[in-house]
């Protein structure tokens, strides 16, 4: 499950859609609904993502301007890279 989530984040960062709202909801839901399973797979990396990523996702709104999307992407990529480094 953790690997699947990381792949979805990577795909989003590489091919960002014009409207990021749906992705933000899906990602936030995964972090809540699948937390226990992901924690069993990658405890440290899951904790890192669970710290800031839900707040980043909550900042997304429908119809965001490109500059706002870039801020979102930058914040998400920072957490993604931190989690990637923590993977065992």
N, C-alpha and C positions, 0 to 999 in steps of 0.2 A: 504494500500500500504506500509506504514512504517513497519508494522508487517511482511509483506511478505519479505521485504528487510532484516530485522533483522534475519529472519529465514534462508534466503539464506546465509547470512554471517556466522551464527552459523553452518550451514551444511558444509560450506567450511572450517571453522576452525577445525571441528571435522573429516572431511573426505577430506583432501586436495588432489586434483589430482596432478599428476606429472607435468602437464603443467597448470599453473595458468593464462595464458594470456587471454583466453576466459572469464574466470570469472571476471578478472579485467575490461575488456571492458564492460561487462554486468552491473557490479556494478556502474561503472562510468556513464554509460548511464542512469541508474535508478536515480542516484542522480541529474542528469541534467533534464532529461525528466519528471520525476515525482516529482520534488522538491516541487511544489506548493501543490499538494495533500498530500504529506507526511508532509509538514509544517503545514497544517491544522490539521492533526492528532496528531502530536508530534512536536510542534515548536522548543523547546529547543534541543531535541535530534537530530532533523533534521539539525539544525544549526551546532551542534557539528560534525556530520558526514560530512556535506558539507564543513567544514573548511579544514581538512587535508586529508580526504579519496580520493578525486580526484587526489591529488599529489601522494599518495601511489599507487593508481591504475595506474597512468601514468608511474610509475617506473617499472612496469611489462613488460617483453619481452618474446617472444616465446623461449622455450628451456632453461629457467633459471636453474642454478645449485641448488641442494638441500639447500645449505647454503644461497643462495640468496632468495629462497622461504621462508625459516625460518625467515629471516629478514622481508620480506613482511608480513608474517603471524603475527609476533610480533607487527609490526606497526599497522596492521589492527585490531588486537585483542585489543590493547590499545584504539583505537577510538571506537570500538564496546562496550567495557566495559564502557567507559565514556558516550556514548549515552544511554546505558541501564540504567545507574544510573540516567540519566536526564529524563527518561520516566515518564509520570504521569499517 
